[in-house]
Each structure stands twice: as C-alpha cells, then as structure tokens.
Amino acid sequence: MSNPTTDIYRAQRAKALLDDELFNDAIKQVRAALMDTWTRCADAGERDRIWISVNLLEQIKSALINTVGSGKIAQAEIDAIATREKVA
C-alpha cells in the first residue's frame, strides 16, 4: 500500500519533470531521431525495435502523468481526512 505523503512528493517531482523544458526537449529530440531512423530503415525487424522505442517514450510520459494523478488523489484523501477531523 502506498503512503499518501510519498505519493504527493512523487507527484510533485513528476509534475516538475513534465513541466521541465529541458526534459520535454530531450524527449522530442530522441523521438525525432528515432522517427527519422525509422523512416529510413529498410529492415523490418529494426523498424519494429525502433517503433517499440518510440512507444516506450510515450509510456514514460504516461507513467509520469499517472504519478501526478495519484498524487492528486492522495492529496484529496488527506484533505478529506483533515475536513472530517475538523468537524468531529
């Protein structure tokens, strides 16, 4: 089971990466290089491996986006607990 505080911390770090210009530029550069190689490649097996690499880049971004979402859920849970404690 995850720790809400840890989830929030990880979400903040993931969001910082997603918002980071250098990180996004690096992802774009790697993707562009892979796509350039993919379009010029004659070997079907190599094209498949390149395409897998392109998809892995998207999976990395998706994992970061999911981490941000988990942090938002954790924060909402903490806020709900705090609200219940104030009422009690």
N, CA, C and O atoms as a GROMACS GRO file, in nm:
protein
  352
    1MET      N    1   0.085  -0.119   0.000
    1MET     CA    2   0.000   0.000   0.000
    1MET      C    3   0.089   0.124   0.000
    1MET      O    4   0.192   0.129   0.068
    2SER      N    5   0.048   0.221  -0.074
    2SER     CA    6   0.130   0.341  -0.086
    2SER      C    7   0.103   0.438   0.028
    2SER      O    8  -0.003   0.435   0.091
    3ASN      N    9   0.198   0.522   0.052
    3ASN     CA   10   0.189   0.625   0.154
    3ASN      C   11   0.144   0.754   0.086
    3ASN      O   12   0.210   0.799  -0.008
    4PRO      N   13   0.033   0.816   0.132
    4PRO     CA   14  -0.016   0.937   0.066
    4PRO      C   15   0.088   1.049   0.060
    4PRO      O   16   0.096   1.122  -0.039
    5THR      N   17   0.165   1.064   0.165
    5THR     CA   18   0.267   1.168   0.166
    5THR      C   19   0.373   1.142   0.059
    5THR      O   20   0.417   1.234  -0.010
    6THR      N   21   0.412   1.016   0.045
    6THR     CA   22   0.508   0.977  -0.058
    6THR      C   23   0.448   0.999  -0.197
    6THR      O   24   0.517   1.046  -0.288
    7ASP      N   25   0.321   0.964  -0.212
    7ASP     CA   26   0.254   0.984  -0.341
    7ASP      C   27   0.253   1.132  -0.381
    7ASP      O   28   0.275   1.166  -0.497
    8ILE      N   29   0.227   1.217  -0.285
    8ILE     CA   30   0.223   1.361  -0.312
    8ILE      C   31   0.363   1.410  -0.350
    8ILE      O   32   0.377   1.488  -0.444
    9TYR      N   33   0.463   1.366  -0.278
    9TYR     CA   34   0.600   1.406  -0.308
    9TYR      C   35   0.640   1.360  -0.448
    9TYR      O   36   0.696   1.436  -0.527
   10ARG      N   37   0.609   1.234  -0.479
   10ARG     CA   38   0.642   1.180  -0.612
   10ARG      C   39   0.565   1.255  -0.721
   10ARG      O   40   0.619   1.280  -0.829
   11ALA      N   41   0.442   1.292  -0.693
   11ALA     CA   42   0.362   1.367  -0.790
   11ALA      C   43   0.424   1.504  -0.818
   11ALA      O   44   0.427   1.549  -0.933
   12GLN      N   45   0.472   1.568  -0.714
   12GLN     CA   46   0.537   1.698  -0.732
   12GLN      C   47   0.661   1.686  -0.819
   12GLN      O   48   0.686   1.770  -0.906
   13ARG      N   49   0.739   1.581  -0.795
   13ARG     CA   50   0.860   1.558  -0.875
   13ARG      C   51   0.825   1.524  -1.020
   13ARG      O   52   0.890   1.570  -1.113
   14ALA      N   53   0.721   1.442  -1.038
   14ALA     CA   54   0.679   1.404  -1.173
   14ALA      C   55   0.629   1.527  -1.248
   14ALA      O   56   0.660   1.545  -1.366
   15LYS      N   57   0.551   1.611  -1.181
   15LYS     CA   58   0.499   1.732  -1.245
   15LYS      C   59   0.613   1.825  -1.283
   15LYS      O   60   0.611   1.887  -1.389
   16ALA      N   61   0.713   1.835  -1.196
   16ALA     CA   62   0.829   1.919  -1.228
   16ALA      C   63   0.898   1.869  -1.354
   16ALA      O   64   0.940   1.949  -1.438
   17LEU      N   65   0.910   1.738  -1.368
   17LEU     CA   66   0.970   1.683  -1.490
   17LEU      C   67   0.884   1.713  -1.613
   17LEU      O   68   0.935   1.755  -1.716
   18LEU      N   69   0.754   1.691  -1.600
   18LEU     CA   70   0.664   1.715  -1.713
   18LEU      C   71   0.663   1.862  -1.755
   18LEU      O   72   0.642   1.894  -1.872
   19ASP      N   73   0.685   1.950  -1.659
   19ASP     CA   74   0.687   2.094  -1.688
   19ASP      C   75   0.825   2.144  -1.731
   19ASP      O   76   0.838   2.257  -1.776
   20ASP      N   77   0.926   2.059  -1.717
   20ASP     CA   78   1.063   2.100  -1.744
   20ASP      C   79   1.090   2.106  -1.895
   20ASP      O   80   1.073   2.007  -1.967
   21GLU      N   81   1.131   2.222  -1.941
   21GLU     CA   82   1.157   2.243  -2.083
   21GLU      C   83   1.268   2.152  -2.135
   21GLU      O   84   1.258   2.097  -2.245
   22LEU      N   85   1.373   2.137  -2.058
   22LEU     CA   86   1.486   2.053  -2.099
   22LEU      C   87   1.444   1.907  -2.114
   22LEU      O   88   1.482   1.840  -2.211
   23PHE      N   89   1.365   1.857  -2.020
   23PHE     CA   90   1.316   1.720  -2.027
   23PHE      C   91   1.230   1.701  -2.152
   23PHE      O   92   1.248   1.605  -2.227
   24ASN      N   93   1.137   1.793  -2.174
   24ASN     CA   94   1.048   1.783  -2.291
   24ASN      C   95   1.126   1.795  -2.422
   24ASN      O   96   1.096   1.724  -2.518
   25ASP      N   97   1.224   1.882  -2.425
   25ASP     CA   98   1.308   1.894  -2.545
   25ASP      C   99   1.385   1.764  -2.570
   25ASP      O  100   1.397   1.720  -2.685
   26ALA      N  101   1.436   1.704  -2.464
   26ALA     CA  102   1.510   1.578  -2.480
   26ALA      C  103   1.419   1.468  -2.534
   26ALA      O  104   1.459   1.394  -2.624
   27ILE      N  105   1.300   1.458  -2.482
   27ILE     CA  106   1.204   1.358  -2.531
   27ILE      C  107   1.173   1.383  -2.678
   27ILE      O  108   1.171   1.289  -2.758
   28LYS      N  109   1.150   1.509  -2.714
   28LYS     CA  110   1.121   1.542  -2.855
   28LYS      C  111   1.239   1.510  -2.946
   28LYS      O  112   1.220   1.458  -3.056
   29GLN      N  113   1.359   1.540  -2.901
   29GLN     CA  114   1.478   1.513  -2.982
   29GLN      C  115   1.498   1.363  -3.003
   29GLN      O  116   1.527   1.318  -3.114
   30VAL      N  117   1.483   1.287  -2.896
   30VAL     CA  118   1.500   1.142  -2.908
   30VAL      C  119   1.392   1.084  -2.999
   30VAL      O  120   1.420   1.000  -3.083
   31ARG      N  121   1.268   1.130  -2.980
   31ARG     CA  122   1.159   1.081  -3.064
   31ARG      C  123   1.184   1.115  -3.211
   31ARG      O  124   1.166   1.031  -3.298
   32ALA      N  125   1.226   1.239  -3.238
   32ALA     CA  126   1.252   1.280  -3.376
   32ALA      C  127   1.364   1.197  -3.438
   32ALA      O  128   1.355   1.156  -3.554
   33ALA      N  129   1.469   1.173  -3.362
   33ALA     CA  130   1.580   1.093  -3.413
   33ALA      C  131   1.535   0.950  -3.442
   33ALA      O  132   1.571   0.892  -3.545
   34LEU      N  133   1.456   0.894  -3.351
   34LEU     CA  134   1.405   0.758  -3.373
   34LEU      C  135   1.315   0.753  -3.497
   34LEU      O  136   1.325   0.660  -3.578
   35MET      N  137   1.227   0.851  -3.510
   35MET     CA  138   1.136   0.852  -3.625
   35MET      C  139   1.213   0.871  -3.755
   35MET      O  140   1.178   0.811  -3.857
   36ASP      N  141   1.317   0.953  -3.752
   36ASP     CA  142   1.399   0.972  -3.872
   36ASP      C  143   1.466   0.840  -3.911
   36ASP      O  144   1.468   0.803  -4.028
   37THR      N  145   1.521   0.772  -3.813
   37THR     CA  146   1.585   0.643  -3.838
   37THR      C  147   1.482   0.542  -3.887
   37THR      O  148   1.509   0.464  -3.978
   38TRP      N  149   1.365   0.543  -3.826
   38TRP     CA  150   1.258   0.450  -3.862
   38TRP      C  151   1.216   0.467  -4.008
   38TRP      O  152   1.197   0.369  -4.080
   39THR      N  153   1.203   0.593  -4.051
   39THR     CA  154   1.158   0.617  -4.188
   39THR      C  155   1.263   0.578  -4.292
   39THR      O  156   1.229   0.546  -4.406
   40ARG      N  157   1.390   0.580  -4.253
   40ARG     CA  158   1.498   0.545  -4.346
   40ARG      C  159   1.540   0.398  -4.338
   40ARG      O  160   1.620   0.352  -4.420
   41CYS      N  161   1.488   0.327  -4.243
   41CYS     CA  162   1.531   0.189  -4.219
   41CYS      C  163   1.461   0.092  -4.314
   41CYS      O  164   1.339   0.098  -4.333
   42ALA      N  165   1.540   0.004  -4.374
   42ALA     CA  166   1.485  -0.094  -4.468
   42ALA      C  167   1.454  -0.227  -4.400
   42ALA      O  168   1.374  -0.306  -4.452
   43ASP      N  169   1.515  -0.253  -4.286
   43ASP     CA  170   1.498  -0.380  -4.217
   43ASP      C  171   1.372  -0.377  -4.129
   43ASP      O  172   1.360  -0.293  -4.040
   44ALA      N  173   1.280  -0.468  -4.155
   44ALA     CA  174   1.153  -0.471  -4.082
   44ALA      C  175   1.173  -0.495  -3.932
   44ALA      O  176   1.106  -0.433  -3.850
   45GLY      N  177   1.265  -0.585  -3.897
   45GLY     CA  178   1.291  -0.612  -3.756
   45GLY      C  179   1.345  -0.490  -3.684
   45GLY      O  180   1.306  -0.462  -3.571
   46GLU      N  181   1.435  -0.419  -3.749
   46GLU     CA  182   1.491  -0.297  -3.690
   46GLU      C  183   1.383  -0.190  -3.676
   46GLU      O  184   1.379  -0.119  -3.576
   47ARG      N  185   1.297  -0.177  -3.776
   47ARG     CA  186   1.187  -0.080  -3.768
   47ARG      C  187   1.097  -0.112  -3.649
   47ARG      O  188   1.053  -0.021  -3.578
   48ASP      N  189   1.071  -0.240  -3.627
   48ASP     CA  190   0.989  -0.280  -3.512
   48ASP      C  191   1.055  -0.240  -3.381
   48ASP      O  192   0.989  -0.189  -3.290
   49ARG      N  193   1.185  -0.262  -3.370
   49ARG     CA  194   1.257  -0.224  -3.247
   49ARG      C  195   1.256  -0.072  -3.227
   49ARG      O  196   1.241  -0.024  -3.114
   50ILE      N  197   1.270   0.001  -3.334
   50ILE     CA  198   1.265   0.148  -3.324
   50ILE      C  199   1.126   0.192  -3.281
   50ILE      O  200   1.111   0.280  -3.195
   51TRP      N  201   1.024   0.132  -3.339
   51TRP     CA  202   0.886   0.169  -3.305
   51TRP      C  203   0.858   0.138  -3.158
   51TRP      O  204   0.789   0.215  -3.091
   52ILE      N  205   0.910   0.028  -3.109
   52ILE     CA  206   0.896  -0.004  -2.966
   52ILE      C  207   0.962   0.106  -2.882
   52ILE      O  208   0.908   0.146  -2.779
   53SER      N  209   1.078   0.153  -2.924
   53SER     CA  210   1.147   0.260  -2.851
   53SER      C  211   1.064   0.387  -2.849
   53SER      O  212   1.055   0.454  -2.746
   54VAL      N  213   1.002   0.421  -2.961
   54VAL     CA  214   0.915   0.540  -2.966
   54VAL      C  215   0.800   0.523  -2.868
   54VAL      O  216   0.766   0.616  -2.794
   55ASN      N  217   0.740   0.405  -2.866
   55ASN     CA  218   0.630   0.380  -2.774
   55ASN      C  219   0.674   0.384  -2.629
   55ASN      O  220   0.597   0.426  -2.542
   56LEU      N  221   0.797   0.342  -2.602
   56LEU     CA  222   0.848   0.349  -2.465
   56LEU      C  223   0.859   0.494  -2.416
   56LEU      O  224   0.834   0.522  -2.299
   57LEU      N  225   0.895   0.583  -2.505
   57LEU     CA  226   0.900   0.725  -2.468
   57LEU      C  227   0.762   0.772  -2.422
   57LEU      O  228   0.749   0.842  -2.322
   58GLU      N  229   0.659   0.732  -2.495
   58GLU     CA  230   0.522   0.769  -2.459
   58GLU      C  231   0.482   0.705  -2.326
   58GLU      O  232   0.410   0.766  -2.246
   59GLN      N  233   0.527   0.583  -2.303
   59GLN     CA  234   0.495   0.516  -2.177
   59GLN      C  235   0.561   0.584  -2.058
   59GLN      O  236   0.505   0.588  -1.949
   60ILE      N  237   0.680   0.638  -2.080
   60ILE     CA  238   0.748   0.713  -1.973
   60ILE      C  239   0.665   0.836  -1.937
   60ILE      O  240   0.641   0.863  -1.819
   61LYS      N  241   0.622   0.910  -2.038
   61LYS     CA  242   0.540   1.028  -2.010
   61LYS      C  243   0.409   0.988  -1.944
   61LYS      O  244   0.363   1.056  -1.852
   62SER      N  245   0.348   0.881  -1.990
   62SER     CA  246   0.222   0.834  -1.929
   62SER      C  247   0.242   0.796  -1.783
   62SER      O  248   0.156   0.824  -1.699
   63ALA      N  249   0.353   0.731  -1.754
   63ALA     CA  250   0.382   0.693  -1.615
   63ALA      C  251   0.395   0.817  -1.526
   63ALA      O  252   0.347   0.818  -1.413
   64LEU      N  253   0.459   0.920  -1.578
   64LEU     CA  254   0.471   1.044  -1.501
   64LEU      C  255   0.335   1.109  -1.482
   64LEU      O  256   0.304   1.159  -1.373
   65ILE      N  257   0.254   1.110  -1.586
   65ILE     CA  258   0.119   1.167  -1.576
   65ILE      C  259   0.036   1.090  -1.474
   65ILE      O  260  -0.038   1.150  -1.396
   66ASN      N  261   0.047   0.957  -1.474
   66ASN     CA  262  -0.025   0.875  -1.376
   66ASN      C  263   0.023   0.903  -1.235
   66ASN      O  264  -0.057   0.902  -1.141
   67THR      N  265   0.152   0.927  -1.219
   67THR     CA  266   0.207   0.959  -1.087
   67THR      C  267   0.149   1.091  -1.036
   67THR      O  268   0.116   1.103  -0.919
   68VAL      N  269   0.136   1.188  -1.125
   68VAL     CA  270   0.074   1.316  -1.087
   68VAL      C  271  -0.070   1.292  -1.044
   68VAL      O  272  -0.116   1.348  -0.944
   69GLY      N  273  -0.141   1.210  -1.119
   69GLY     CA  274  -0.280   1.178  -1.083
   69GLY      C  275  -0.291   1.110  -0.948
   69GLY      O  276  -0.381   1.140  -0.870
   70SER      N  277  -0.200   1.019  -0.920
   70SER     CA  278  -0.201   0.950  -0.790
   70SER      C  279  -0.176   1.049  -0.676
   70SER      O  280  -0.234   1.037  -0.569
   71GLY      N  281  -0.090   1.146  -0.701
   71GLY     CA  282  -0.063   1.248  -0.600
   71GLY      C  283  -0.185   1.335  -0.574
   71GLY      O  284  -0.211   1.375  -0.460
   72LYS      N  285  -0.260   1.364  -0.679
   72LYS     CA  286  -0.384   1.444  -0.662
   72LYS      C  287  -0.485   1.366  -0.580
   72LYS      O  288  -0.553   1.423  -0.494
   73ILE      N  289  -0.496   1.237  -0.606
   73ILE     CA  290  -0.588   1.153  -0.528
   73ILE      C  291  -0.544   1.147  -0.383
   73ILE      O  292  -0.627   1.159  -0.292
   74ALA      N  293  -0.415   1.130  -0.360
   74ALA     CA  294  -0.362   1.125  -0.223
   74ALA      C  295  -0.389   1.256  -0.150
   74ALA      O  296  -0.426   1.256  -0.033
   75GLN      N  297  -0.370   1.367  -0.220
   75GLN     CA  298  -0.395   1.498  -0.158
   75GLN      C  299  -0.542   1.514  -0.124
   75GLN      O  300  -0.576   1.567  -0.018
   76ALA      N  301  -0.630   1.468  -0.212
   76ALA     CA  302  -0.774   1.475  -0.185
   76ALA      C  303  -0.811   1.391  -0.064
   76ALA      O  304  -0.895   1.431   0.017
   77GLU      N  305  -0.748   1.274  -0.049
   77GLU     CA  306  -0.774   1.188   0.067
   77GLU      C  307  -0.728   1.256   0.195
   77GLU      O  308  -0.799   1.253   0.296
   78ILE      N  309  -0.611   1.316   0.192
   78ILE     CA  310  -0.560   1.386   0.310
   78ILE      C  311  -0.651   1.504   0.345
   78ILE      O  312  -0.681   1.526   0.462
   79ASP      N  313  -0.695   1.578   0.244
   79ASP     CA  314  -0.785   1.691   0.267
   79ASP      C  315  -0.918   1.645   0.327
   79ASP      O  316  -0.973   1.711   0.415
   80ALA      N  317  -0.970   1.532   0.278
   80ALA     CA  318  -1.097   1.479   0.330
   80ALA      C  319  -1.082   1.438   0.476
   80ALA      O  320  -1.171   1.464   0.557
   81ILE      N  321  -0.971   1.375   0.509
   81ILE     CA  322  -0.946   1.335   0.649
   81ILE      C  323  -0.936   1.458   0.738
   81ILE      O  324  -0.992   1.460   0.847
   82ALA      N  325  -0.865   1.559   0.690
   82ALA     CA  326  -0.850   1.682   0.769
   82ALA      C  327  -0.985   1.750   0.790
   82ALA      O  328  -1.011   1.802   0.898
   83THR      N  329  -1.069   1.749   0.688
   83THR     CA  330  -1.202   1.810   0.700
   83THR      C  331  -1.287   1.733   0.801
   83THR      O  332  -1.356   1.793   0.884
   84ARG      N  333  -1.282   1.599   0.795
   84ARG     CA  334  -1.359   1.518   0.890
   84ARG      C  335  -1.311   1.542   1.034
   84ARG      O  336  -1.392   1.545   1.127
   85GLU      N  337  -1.180   1.558   1.050
   85GLU     CA  338  -1.127   1.580   1.185
   85GLU      C  339  -1.168   1.716   1.239
   85GLU      O  340  -1.188   1.731   1.360
   86LYS      N  341  -1.181   1.815   1.153
   86LYS     CA  342  -1.224   1.949   1.198
   86LYS      C  343  -1.369   1.946   1.241
   86LYS      O  344  -1.407   2.015   1.336
   87VAL      N  345  -1.451   1.867   1.173
   87VAL     CA  346  -1.594   1.858   1.203
   87VAL      C  347  -1.615   1.780   1.333
   87VAL      O  348  -1.706   1.811   1.410
   88ALA      N  349  -1.533   1.680   1.358
   88ALA     CA  350  -1.551   1.594   1.475
   88ALA      C  351  -1.512   1.658   1.604
   88ALA      O  352  -1.523   1.595   1.709
   0.00000   0.00000   0.00000
